[in-house]
């Protein structure tokens, strides 16, 4: 009986480890030096600036999993919203915003 309980508890712990946060979640240092927090909001991930002159402003919303995400990203300086994408590789997040999928700008953010 005790062996069965211990085995069941071990299975639950290993199953819970499988439900870790997505790689995009966390705090990131932007190219401008501000800190952006990316966290779950509904079925997507919201990008909110935590420091800098636009602190508290949500600047993006993306969906996806693993290392590829897509959605919208807003330039906080001019409030223009672009189709965006994010690609995670270890502690690096490459963010890309495009107008008509032709004119694009990219930034590389670093995990804090």
N, C-alpha and C positions, 0 to 999 in steps of 0.2 A: 504494500500500500504506500509506504513512504517513498519507495523507488519510483512508483508511478507518479506521485505528486511532484517529486524532484524533476522527473523527465518532462512532465507537462509544464512546469514552471520554466524550465530551460527553453522549451519550444516557444513559449509566450515571449520571453525576453528576446530571443533571436528574431521572432516575427516583428516585434516592435522596432527593432533596429532597422528593419527593411523599410519602415515608413519615415525615414529621415527627410529633412527638408530638401527641397529642390536646390541644385547648385547655384541658381541665380539669387536665392534668398540671402539676405545679410546686408552688411554695411559696406559701401564702396567709396573709394576716393575718386572723384571725378577728375577730368583733365584740368578743370579750373581750380582744383584744390578743395572744393566743397565736399561734404559727405552726403551721399545719397543712400537711403534705406530702401531695399526692395523686399516687400513682404506680400503674403497672400492677401487678396481682397476679392472675396467671392470666388469665382472660378479662374481668376487671373492673378497677376502679380503687379502691384502698384509700385511706382518709383516716386519717392518723396524726398525732397531735399531736406536735410537736417541741419546744415550749417550754411553760411554764406548769406548774401543779401536777399536770396529768395527762400530762406529757411521756412519750412512748413508747406511749401508749394508742391502739389503733386504734378510731376512732369512726364508721367508715362504710365501706360497700362499694357501689359504683355501677357500672352498665353504661350504655353509650350511646356516642354519637359526635357530633362537631360541637359544637353548643352546648347539647344537651339530654341529661341523664343522670338515671337513677332507680335506686333501691335502698333501702338502709336507712341510717339515721343514729342514733347513740346519744348521748344527753345524758351527758357524762362525770361530771356531778355526782351523778346519781341512777341511772346505769346502765340507764335505760329506753331501749328501741330503738323507733324509729318508722319508718313508711314515709317515704322521703325523695326529694327531687329536687334537682337542681342545674342552673342555667341560666347559661351563660357568655356575657358580652358584653364583649369587649375584655379589660380588666384587672379586671373585676368578676365575681364569682361569687355568685349569689343561691341560698342554700341554704334548703330548706324541709322541715320535718318535720311529719307529720300523724298524728293518732290517728283511725282510722276515716274518713279523708279529709274530716273535718268540722272538727275542732279542729286548726288549723295554726299554726305559728310560723315566721317567716322571719328570716334573717340575711343581711347582705351582707358578703362577704369581698373583700379587695383583693389582687391579685397582688403578690408581693414580687420 
